[in-house]
Amino acid sequence: MSTAAPTDVTALLDQAGQAYAESNWQLGREAAEKAWLELKSQQQPTAGEDAAPQADLLRRAGLLLCNGSYRTGALSAMLETALDIAPLVRAVGPTVEIIDFLRMVALAAADTHRFELALSYAQEAMKLAQGLSAEEGALAHRSLTTNALACFFERCGNPWQAERLMHQALSLAQRQSQRHPVFVATNNLSGVLIGRFYLMRDAVSPEEALEPLQQALPHAQAAVAMALEHVDPMQEVFTRGNLGEILVHLGHGEEAQAELDTALELAHSHGFDAQTLRLRCSLGELMLSRGQTQASLKLLGQVLKAPTTLEHPTVRMRAHHAMWRACAALRRHARALRHLQSYLQMERGRATRQLRAQAELFVTRLEAEQAQLDARRHRQKVQQLEADVRLDLLTGLGNRRELEATLPTLVLHAQIEGTALAVAMLDLDLFKQVNDRFGHAVGDRVLSTLGQLLRAHTRTADLLVRMGGEEFLLAMPDTERSQALEVCERIRQRIAEHPWALFAPGLQVTLSLGIACSPGIEAVELVQRADQALYQAKNSGRNSLVCA
């Protein structure tokens, strides 16, 4: 347990607050996270007066960490922290702080397509805002909470309802005459109109699809002007990003380039990773509109491969849509089809979650919770059954069913894309002797450990299968012959060097491998060639590898 004094934590929290005041969100988040982890490590069951100071520090650290995580785009981490401190925030208030917290959670949940959570928190925030007095800024908070609810509707695919609510939020903010709610409503109004464009562009004529962008343009320009007056880098990045995105699709390439480049430079310098991905996606779409298809394809591919993109489904949807158009323009039809399928799958998923979330408006909370619980249990049961059918329980690797389902797809991908696919057959040397000498319990432990070692020295994209007994298969997409040899030799060495004697004195385990490489070879023949190479490795003295 940590022995750091509470004053050390307080200093970290003060450091975080000062960094936020200077718009250094990355540094502030790091300080808040250190304080949060320190307090969590000190946390023990307490009661009475002694519990209050610790709870106050924990709440403060959690709120600061949520704020920094939200600003830097770490939305999943932010939601995890938020759900942890929600009881503390609700318990001690004050009311305005609770409303701001609930609104931030609702926005993050909407951005990550956790629509039921977003709707729940947005409604709770709106209910509390309705009870504020004029002195507490009732109109401003009603504007901001209405804004959050509008963002929920836009993210889940209903920009028309979002636009209605956003106009209402703007009207409330203008009556209050406070800069911040007016700015937020103005900027987000342009955002929901952009969302309406994306929803309409494949369903109506180009002229009709562009109408929302033409409506959004003056709001985006006004938001940029307000952001520049306030000198807030985050606000400038958001507003320039919106304006640049609008200009891309309206065909104003040079103006769009200037806005996006400025916003991207700011996002890089301040560590706004989520906005960086969104801006690069807009630049990829700009390149595509200019006929720079190869460059667009490369940039959009980088956006999709970025680990943080997983937290931002709206960006992923845009990138898949643009990649589909780019691949189609280059006549890479199979790849275009895959991106189109990914986009449509995400769109269907969003629509399903939208309906589920909105259904809570018409059923009681108890009915909704019971329906969610039943659906979750059914989904978990189905997922478990599917996993069990294609999983080798001893090693945790795939089994022959997984092989039959996945390897043909990998071969087809290699043939279509003209990329390499390497397949290796692996076999434990003299494994029968291990069982005979040390017993089947030790043998099972060897197989289980081998599965762990194989996973540790291969990629998530690779296919790992236990064929049966002590025989395994490794398929490596996009892997040339020389790379496959290097990977397999590293695996062979790691197995030979592993301290097997810890399982039983005198135990030694080695591995023989046979490798075959495509393209131009069907799945069955590829496995047969790898198996023949394995046979040669066995005959050459074991603990070796042969490439066909």
C-alpha positions as CSV (number, residue, x, y, z in Angstrom):
1,M,0.0,0.0,0.0
2,S,1.2,3.5,-0.8
3,T,2.3,5.7,2.1
4,A,2.2,9.1,0.3
5,A,0.6,11.8,2.4
6,P,-2.7,13.4,1.4
7,T,-0.8,16.7,1.0
8,D,1.2,15.1,-1.9
9,V,-2.2,14.3,-3.5
10,T,-3.4,17.8,-3.0
11,A,-0.3,19.2,-4.7
12,L,-1.0,16.9,-7.7
13,L,-4.6,18.1,-7.9
14,D,-3.5,21.7,-7.7
15,Q,-1.0,21.0,-10.5
16,A,-3.7,19.4,-12.6
17,G,-6.0,22.4,-12.1
18,Q,-3.2,24.9,-13.0
19,A,-2.3,22.9,-16.1
20,Y,-6.0,22.9,-17.2
21,A,-6.1,26.7,-16.7
22,E,-3.2,27.0,-19.1
23,S,-4.8,24.6,-21.6
24,N,-2.2,22.0,-21.0
25,W,-4.7,19.1,-20.9
26,Q,-2.2,16.3,-21.3
27,L,0.0,17.4,-18.4
28,G,-3.1,18.1,-16.3
29,R,-4.6,14.7,-17.0
30,E,-1.3,13.0,-16.1
31,A,-1.2,14.8,-12.7
32,A,-4.9,14.0,-12.0
33,E,-4.4,10.4,-12.9
34,K,-1.4,10.1,-10.5
35,A,-3.5,11.6,-7.7
36,W,-6.5,9.3,-8.6
37,L,-4.4,6.2,-8.5
38,E,-2.7,7.2,-5.3
39,L,-6.0,7.8,-3.6
40,K,-7.5,4.5,-4.9
41,S,-4.5,2.7,-3.5
42,Q,-5.0,4.3,-0.1
43,Q,-8.8,3.7,-0.1
44,Q,-10.1,1.6,2.8
45,P,-13.5,1.1,4.3
46,T,-14.0,4.1,6.6
47,A,-17.0,5.7,8.3
48,G,-18.0,8.9,10.1
49,E,-15.9,12.0,10.0
50,D,-12.7,10.3,8.9
51,A,-14.3,9.3,5.6
52,A,-15.4,12.7,4.5
53,P,-11.9,14.3,3.6
54,Q,-10.8,11.1,1.7
55,A,-14.1,11.1,-0.2
56,D,-13.8,14.8,-1.1
57,L,-10.2,14.2,-2.4
58,L,-11.3,11.2,-4.4
59,R,-14.2,13.1,-5.9
60,R,-12.0,16.0,-6.8
61,A,-9.4,13.8,-8.4
62,G,-12.0,11.8,-10.3
63,L,-13.6,15.0,-11.7
64,L,-10.3,16.4,-12.7
65,L,-9.3,13.1,-14.4
66,C,-12.6,12.9,-16.2
67,N,-12.2,16.4,-17.5
68,G,-8.7,15.8,-18.8
69,S,-9.6,12.4,-20.3
70,Y,-12.6,13.9,-22.0
71,R,-10.6,16.8,-23.4
72,T,-7.8,14.5,-24.7
73,G,-10.2,12.0,-26.2
74,A,-9.6,9.1,-23.8
75,L,-13.4,8.5,-23.6
76,S,-13.5,4.9,-22.5
77,A,-11.1,5.7,-19.6
78,M,-13.1,8.8,-18.8
79,L,-16.4,6.8,-18.6
80,E,-14.8,4.1,-16.4
81,T,-13.7,6.8,-13.9
82,A,-17.0,8.7,-14.1
83,L,-19.1,5.6,-13.3
84,D,-16.7,5.0,-10.3
85,I,-17.2,8.5,-8.8
86,A,-20.8,9.1,-9.8
87,P,-22.1,8.1,-6.3
88,L,-19.7,10.5,-4.7
89,V,-20.7,13.4,-7.0
90,R,-24.4,12.8,-6.5
91,A,-23.9,12.6,-2.7
92,V,-22.1,15.9,-2.0
93,G,-23.0,18.2,-4.9
94,P,-23.4,21.1,-5.3
95,T,-26.2,20.8,-7.8
96,V,-24.5,22.8,-10.6
97,E,-21.4,20.5,-10.3
98,I,-23.6,17.4,-10.6
99,I,-25.3,18.8,-13.7
100,D,-21.9,19.6,-15.4
101,F,-20.7,16.1,-14.5
102,L,-23.8,14.3,-15.8
103,R,-23.7,16.4,-19.0
104,M,-20.0,15.5,-19.6
105,V,-20.7,11.8,-19.1
106,A,-23.7,11.9,-21.5
107,L,-21.6,13.5,-24.2
108,A,-18.7,11.0,-23.8
109,A,-21.2,8.1,-23.8
110,A,-22.9,9.4,-27.0
111,D,-19.5,9.8,-28.7
112,T,-18.7,6.2,-28.0
113,H,-22.2,5.0,-29.1
114,R,-23.2,3.9,-25.5
115,F,-26.6,5.4,-26.2
116,E,-28.5,4.0,-23.3
117,L,-26.0,5.4,-20.8
118,A,-26.0,8.8,-22.7
119,L,-29.7,9.1,-22.6
120,S,-29.9,8.2,-18.9
121,Y,-27.4,10.8,-17.9
122,A,-28.7,13.5,-20.2
123,Q,-32.2,13.1,-18.9
124,E,-31.0,13.2,-15.3
125,A,-29.0,16.4,-16.0
126,M,-32.0,18.0,-17.7
127,K,-34.3,17.2,-14.7
128,L,-31.8,18.8,-12.3
129,A,-31.4,21.9,-14.5
130,Q,-35.1,22.4,-14.5
131,G,-35.0,22.9,-10.7
132,L,-32.3,25.6,-10.7
133,S,-33.1,29.2,-9.9
134,A,-32.3,32.2,-12.0
135,E,-29.4,33.1,-9.7
136,E,-27.9,29.7,-10.3
137,G,-27.9,30.2,-14.0
138,A,-31.0,28.2,-14.8
139,L,-31.3,29.2,-18.5
140,A,-27.6,28.6,-19.2
141,H,-27.7,25.1,-17.6
142,R,-31.0,24.2,-19.3
143,S,-29.3,25.2,-22.6
144,L,-26.2,23.1,-22.0
145,T,-28.2,20.0,-20.9
146,T,-30.6,20.4,-23.9
147,N,-27.4,20.6,-26.0
148,A,-26.2,17.2,-24.5
149,L,-29.5,15.6,-25.3
150,A,-29.3,16.9,-28.8
151,C,-25.8,15.5,-29.2
152,F,-27.2,12.1,-28.1
153,F,-29.8,12.2,-30.9
154,E,-27.2,13.2,-33.5
155,R,-24.8,10.5,-32.6
156,C,-27.4,7.8,-32.7
157,G,-28.6,8.8,-36.1
158,N,-31.5,11.2,-35.6
159,P,-30.0,14.7,-36.7
160,W,-33.5,16.1,-37.3
161,Q,-34.5,15.7,-33.6
162,A,-31.0,16.9,-32.7
163,E,-31.3,20.0,-34.8
164,R,-34.7,20.9,-33.2
165,L,-33.2,20.6,-29.7
166,M,-30.1,22.5,-30.6
167,H,-32.1,25.4,-31.9
168,Q,-33.9,25.3,-28.5
169,A,-30.6,25.2,-26.7
170,L,-29.3,28.2,-28.7
171,S,-32.5,30.2,-27.9
172,L,-32.1,29.5,-24.2
173,A,-28.5,30.5,-24.2
174,Q,-29.1,33.8,-26.1
175,R,-31.8,34.7,-23.4
176,Q,-29.1,34.1,-20.7
177,S,-26.6,36.2,-22.6
178,Q,-23.6,34.1,-21.4
179,R,-20.8,33.4,-23.9
180,H,-20.1,29.8,-23.1
181,P,-23.6,28.3,-23.7
182,V,-24.0,30.4,-26.8
183,F,-20.7,29.2,-28.1
184,V,-21.5,25.5,-27.4
185,A,-24.9,25.7,-29.0
186,T,-23.6,27.5,-32.1
187,N,-20.7,25.1,-32.6
188,N,-22.8,22.0,-32.0
189,L,-25.5,23.2,-34.2
190,S,-23.0,23.1,-37.1
191,G,-22.0,19.6,-35.9
192,V,-25.5,18.2,-36.0
193,L,-26.1,19.7,-39.5
194,I,-22.9,18.0,-40.6
195,G,-24.3,14.7,-39.2
196,R,-27.5,15.2,-41.2
197,F,-25.3,15.6,-44.4
198,Y,-23.6,12.2,-43.7
199,L,-26.9,10.5,-43.1
200,M,-28.5,11.9,-46.3
201,R,-25.6,11.8,-48.8
202,D,-26.2,8.2,-50.0
203,A,-30.0,8.5,-49.9
204,V,-30.8,11.7,-51.8
205,S,-29.5,13.9,-54.6
206,P,-26.2,15.7,-54.1
207,E,-27.9,19.0,-54.1
208,E,-30.3,18.0,-51.4
209,A,-27.6,16.4,-49.3
210,L,-25.5,19.6,-49.4
211,E,-28.3,21.7,-48.0
212,P,-27.5,21.0,-44.3
213,L,-23.9,22.0,-44.9
214,Q,-24.9,25.3,-46.4
215,Q,-27.0,25.9,-43.3
216,A,-24.1,24.8,-41.1
217,L,-21.5,27.1,-42.7
218,P,-22.5,30.4,-41.0
219,H,-22.8,28.7,-37.6
220,A,-19.4,27.2,-38.0
221,Q,-17.9,30.5,-39.1
222,A,-19.5,32.2,-36.1
223,A,-18.2,29.5,-33.7
224,V,-14.6,30.0,-35.0
225,A,-14.8,33.7,-34.4
226,M,-16.0,33.1,-30.8
227,A,-13.2,30.6,-30.2
228,L,-10.6,33.0,-31.4
229,E,-11.9,35.7,-29.1
230,H,-11.7,33.4,-26.1
231,V,-8.2,32.0,-27.0
232,D,-9.0,28.4,-26.1
233,P,-7.0,25.9,-28.2
234,M,-9.5,23.1,-27.7
235,Q,-12.4,25.3,-28.9
236,E,-10.3,26.5,-31.8
237,V,-9.5,22.9,-32.8
238,F,-13.2,21.8,-32.6
239,T,-14.5,24.8,-34.5
240,R,-11.9,24.9,-37.2
241,G,-12.4,21.1,-37.6
242,N,-16.1,21.6,-38.2
243,L,-15.6,24.5,-40.6
244,G,-12.9,22.6,-42.5
245,E,-15.1,19.5,-42.8
246,I,-18.0,21.6,-44.1
247,L,-15.7,23.3,-46.7
248,V,-14.3,20.0,-47.9
249,H,-17.8,18.7,-48.9
250,L,-18.9,22.1,-50.3
251,G,-15.9,22.0,-52.7
252,H,-13.9,24.9,-51.2
253,G,-10.6,23.0,-51.2
254,E,-8.1,25.7,-50.4
255,E,-10.1,27.2,-47.6
256,A,-10.7,23.7,-46.2
257,Q,-7.0,22.9,-46.3
258,A,-6.1,26.1,-44.4
259,E,-8.6,25.4,-41.6
260,L,-7.7,21.8,-41.3
261,D,-3.9,22.3,-41.3
262,T,-4.2,25.0,-38.6
263,A,-6.5,22.8,-36.5
264,L,-4.2,19.8,-36.9
265,E,-1.1,21.7,-35.8
266,L,-3.0,22.9,-32.7
267,A,-4.3,19.4,-32.0
268,H,-0.8,17.9,-32.3
269,S,0.8,20.5,-30.1
270,H,-1.8,20.1,-27.3
271,G,-2.2,16.3,-27.5
272,F,-5.8,16.3,-28.6
273,D,-5.6,12.8,-30.1
274,A,-9.3,12.3,-30.9
275,Q,-9.5,15.5,-32.8
276,T,-6.3,14.6,-34.6
277,L,-8.0,11.5,-36.0
278,R,-11.1,13.4,-37.1
279,L,-9.0,16.1,-38.8
280,R,-6.9,13.5,-40.6
281,C,-10.1,11.8,-41.8
282,S,-11.3,15.2,-43.2
283,L,-7.9,15.7,-44.9
284,G,-8.3,12.2,-46.4
285,E,-11.7,13.1,-47.8
286,L,-10.2,16.4,-49.2
287,M,-7.5,14.4,-51.0
288,L,-10.1,12.1,-52.4
289,S,-12.2,15.1,-53.7
290,R,-9.0,16.4,-55.4
291,G,-8.3,13.1,-57.2
292,Q,-5.3,12.3,-54.9
293,T,-6.8,8.8,-54.4
294,Q,-3.6,6.9,-53.4
295,A,-2.6,9.5,-50.8
296,S,-6.2,9.5,-49.5
297,L,-6.2,5.8,-49.2
298,K,-2.9,5.8,-47.2
299,L,-4.0,8.5,-44.8
300,L,-7.4,7.0,-44.2
301,G,-5.8,3.6,-43.6
302,Q,-3.6,5.1,-40.9
303,V,-6.7,6.6,-39.3
304,L,-8.4,3.2,-39.2
305,K,-5.2,1.5,-37.8
306,A,-4.8,3.9,-35.0
307,P,-5.6,2.2,-31.7
308,T,-7.5,5.3,-30.4
309,T,-9.9,5.1,-33.4
310,L,-11.7,2.3,-31.6
311,E,-13.0,4.8,-29.1
312,H,-14.5,7.0,-31.8
313,P,-17.0,5.1,-33.9
314,T,-18.2,8.2,-35.8
315,V,-14.7,8.7,-37.2
316,R,-14.4,5.0,-38.1
317,M,-17.7,5.2,-40.0
318,R,-16.5,8.2,-42.0
319,A,-13.1,6.6,-42.7
320,H,-14.7,3.3,-43.9
321,H,-17.1,5.3,-46.2
322,A,-14.2,7.3,-47.7
323,M,-12.0,4.1,-48.1
324,W,-14.9,2.5,-49.9
325,R,-15.1,5.3,-52.4
326,A,-11.3,5.5,-52.8
327,C,-10.9,1.7,-53.4
328,A,-13.8,1.8,-55.9
329,A,-12.1,4.6,-57.8
330,L,-8.9,2.5,-58.0
331,R,-11.0,-0.5,-59.1
332,R,-10.0,-2.5,-56.0
333,H,-13.4,-3.9,-55.8
334,A,-12.9,-6.6,-53.2
335,R,-11.3,-4.1,-50.8
336,A,-14.0,-1.5,-51.5
337,L,-16.7,-4.1,-50.7
338,R,-15.1,-4.9,-47.4
339,H,-15.0,-1.2,-46.4
340,L,-18.6,-0.7,-47.5
341,Q,-19.7,-3.8,-45.5
342,S,-17.9,-2.4,-42.4
343,Y,-19.6,1.0,-42.8
344,L,-23.0,-0.6,-43.3
345,Q,-22.5,-2.9,-40.3
346,M,-21.6,0.0,-38.1
347,E,-24.6,2.0,-39.4
348,R,-27.0,-0.9,-38.7
349,G,-25.5,-1.3,-35.2
350,R,-26.0,2.4,-34.5
351,A,-29.6,2.3,-35.7
352,T,-30.3,-0.7,-33.5
353,R,-28.7,1.0,-30.4
354,Q,-30.7,4.2,-31.3
355,L,-34.0,2.3,-31.2
356,R,-33.1,0.5,-28.0
357,A,-32.1,3.8,-26.3
358,Q,-35.1,5.7,-27.5
359,A,-37.4,2.9,-26.4
360,E,-36.6,3.9,-22.8
361,L,-38.6,7.0,-23.4
362,F,-41.8,4.8,-23.7
363,V,-41.2,2.0,-21.1
364,T,-40.7,2.1,-17.4
365,R,-37.1,2.0,-16.1
366,L,-37.8,-1.4,-14.5
367,E,-39.0,-2.8,-17.8
368,A,-36.0,-1.4,-19.6
369,E,-33.6,-2.8,-17.1
370,Q,-35.2,-6.2,-17.2
371,A,-35.2,-6.2,-21.0
372,Q,-31.5,-5.2,-21.0
373,L,-30.6,-7.9,-18.5
374,D,-32.4,-10.6,-20.5
375,A,-30.8,-9.4,-23.7
376,R,-27.4,-9.4,-22.1
377,R,-27.8,-12.9,-20.7
378,H,-28.9,-14.2,-24.0
379,R,-26.1,-12.4,-25.9
380,Q,-23.5,-13.8,-23.4
381,K,-24.9,-17.3,-23.7
382,V,-24.8,-17.2,-27.5
383,Q,-21.3,-15.7,-27.5
384,Q,-20.1,-18.4,-25.1
385,L,-21.6,-21.2,-27.2
386,E,-20.0,-19.8,-30.4
387,A,-16.7,-19.5,-28.6
388,D,-16.8,-23.0,-27.2
389,V,-17.5,-24.5,-30.6
390,R,-14.3,-23.0,-32.1
391,L,-12.0,-23.0,-29.0
392,D,-9.6,-25.6,-27.7
393,L,-10.2,-25.4,-24.0
394,L,-6.8,-26.7,-22.9
395,T,-4.6,-24.2,-24.8
396,G,-7.1,-21.3,-25.4
397,L,-6.3,-21.4,-29.1
398,G,-8.6,-22.2,-32.0
399,N,-9.5,-25.7,-33.0
400,R,-10.2,-27.3,-36.3
401,R,-13.5,-25.6,-36.7
402,E,-11.8,-22.3,-36.3
403,L,-9.3,-23.4,-38.9
404,E,-12.0,-24.3,-41.4
405,A,-13.8,-21.1,-40.8
406,T,-10.8,-18.7,-41.0
407,L,-8.0,-20.1,-43.2
408,P,-9.9,-20.0,-46.5
409,T,-10.7,-16.4,-45.9
410,L,-7.1,-15.6,-45.3
411,V,-6.1,-17.4,-48.5
412,L,-8.8,-15.6,-50.5
413,H,-7.6,-12.2,-49.1
414,A,-4.0,-13.0,-50.1
415,Q,-5.1,-13.9,-53.6
416,I,-7.3,-10.8,-54.1
417,E,-4.7,-8.4,-52.7
418,G,-1.7,-10.1,-54.1
419,T,-0.1,-10.3,-50.6
420,A,1.8,-13.1,-49.0
421,L,0.4,-15.7,-46.6
422,A,2.7,-18.0,-44.6
423,V,1.4,-21.2,-42.9
424,A,3.5,-23.1,-40.4
425,M,2.9,-26.6,-38.9
426,L,4.3,-27.0,-35.4
427,D,4.8,-30.3,-33.6
428,L,6.3,-31.0,-30.1
429,D,9.2,-33.4,-30.3
430,L,8.8,-36.8,-28.6
431,F,5.7,-35.6,-26.7
432,K,4.6,-39.1,-26.0
433,Q,7.7,-39.6,-23.9
434,V,6.8,-36.5,-21.9
435,N,3.4,-38.1,-21.1
436,D,4.9,-41.5,-20.4
437,R,7.7,-40.2,-18.2
438,F,6.2,-37.3,-16.3
439,G,2.4,-38.0,-16.6
440,H,-0.5,-36.5,-18.4
441,A,-1.0,-33.7,-15.9
442,V,2.5,-32.4,-16.8
443,G,1.8,-33.0,-20.5
444,D,-1.3,-30.9,-20.3
445,R,0.6,-28.2,-18.5
446,V,3.2,-28.2,-21.3
447,L,0.5,-27.8,-23.9
448,S,-1.3,-25.0,-22.0
449,T,2.0,-23.1,-21.6
450,L,2.9,-23.7,-25.2
451,G,-0.4,-22.0,-26.2
452,Q,0.5,-19.0,-24.0
453,L,4.0,-18.8,-25.5
454,L,2.7,-19.0,-29.1
455,R,0.2,-16.1,-28.4
456,A,3.0,-14.0,-26.8
457,H,5.2,-14.3,-29.9
458,T,2.6,-13.8,-32.7
459,R,0.3,-11.0,-33.7
460,T,-3.4,-10.7,-33.0
461,A,-4.0,-10.9,-36.8
462,D,-2.3,-14.3,-37.0
463,L,-4.4,-17.5,-36.8
464,L,-3.3,-20.0,-34.1
465,V,-4.9,-23.4,-34.0
466,R,-4.4,-26.7,-32.1
467,M,-4.9,-29.3,-34.8
468,G,-5.0,-32.1,-32.2
469,G,-2.6,-33.8,-29.7
470,E,0.7,-31.9,-29.8
471,E,0.3,-30.5,-33.4
472,F,-0.4,-26.8,-34.1
473,L,-0.9,-24.5,-37.1
474,L,0.1,-20.9,-37.4
475,A,-1.1,-18.8,-40.3
476,M,0.5,-15.4,-40.8
477,P,-1.2,-12.9,-43.2
478,D,0.9,-10.3,-45.1
479,T,4.1,-12.2,-44.2
480,E,6.8,-13.0,-46.7
481,R,8.9,-16.1,-46.7
482,S,11.9,-14.4,-45.0
483,Q,9.7,-12.9,-42.3
484,A,8.0,-16.2,-41.6
485,L,11.4,-17.9,-41.2
486,E,12.4,-15.3,-38.7
487,V,9.2,-15.6,-36.7
488,C,9.3,-19.4,-36.6
489,E,13.0,-19.5,-35.7
490,R,12.3,-17.1,-32.8
491,I,9.4,-19.4,-31.6
492,R,11.6,-22.5,-31.9
493,Q,14.3,-20.8,-29.8
494,R,11.9,-19.5,-27.1
495,I,10.4,-23.0,-26.7
496,A,13.8,-24.6,-26.4
497,E,15.0,-22.0,-23.9
498,H,11.9,-22.0,-21.7
499,P,12.5,-23.3,-18.1
500,W,10.4,-26.5,-18.5
501,A,12.3,-28.2,-15.7
502,L,10.3,-26.0,-13.3
503,F,7.3,-28.2,-14.1
504,A,9.2,-31.4,-13.5
505,P,13.0,-32.1,-12.9
506,G,14.6,-33.2,-16.1
507,L,11.8,-32.0,-18.4
508,Q,12.9,-30.6,-21.8
509,V,10.6,-29.6,-24.6
510,T,11.5,-28.7,-28.2
511,L,9.5,-27.9,-31.3
512,S,9.8,-28.8,-35.0
513,L,8.3,-26.6,-37.7
514,G,7.4,-26.8,-41.4
515,I,6.6,-23.6,-43.4
516,A,4.8,-23.1,-46.7
517,C,4.1,-19.7,-48.4
518,S,1.5,-18.4,-50.9
519,P,0.3,-16.6,-53.0
520,G,-1.2,-18.9,-55.7
521,I,-1.8,-21.9,-53.4
522,E,-5.2,-23.0,-52.1
523,A,-5.7,-23.6,-48.4
524,V,-5.6,-27.4,-48.5
525,E,-2.4,-27.5,-50.5
526,L,-0.8,-24.8,-48.3
527,V,-1.4,-26.9,-45.2
528,Q,-0.2,-30.1,-47.0
529,R,3.1,-28.4,-48.1
530,A,3.6,-27.1,-44.5
531,D,3.0,-30.6,-43.2
532,Q,5.5,-32.1,-45.6
533,A,8.1,-29.6,-44.5
534,L,7.4,-30.5,-40.9
535,Y,8.0,-34.1,-41.7
536,Q,11.4,-33.2,-43.2
537,A,12.2,-31.2,-40.0
538,K,11.3,-34.2,-37.9
539,N,13.5,-36.5,-40.0
540,S,16.4,-34.1,-39.9
541,G,16.8,-34.5,-36.2
542,R,14.0,-32.5,-34.6
543,N,14.2,-29.1,-32.9
544,S,14.5,-27.5,-36.4
545,L,12.5,-25.8,-39.1
546,V,12.1,-26.4,-42.8
547,C,10.5,-24.1,-45.4
548,A,8.9,-25.8,-48.4
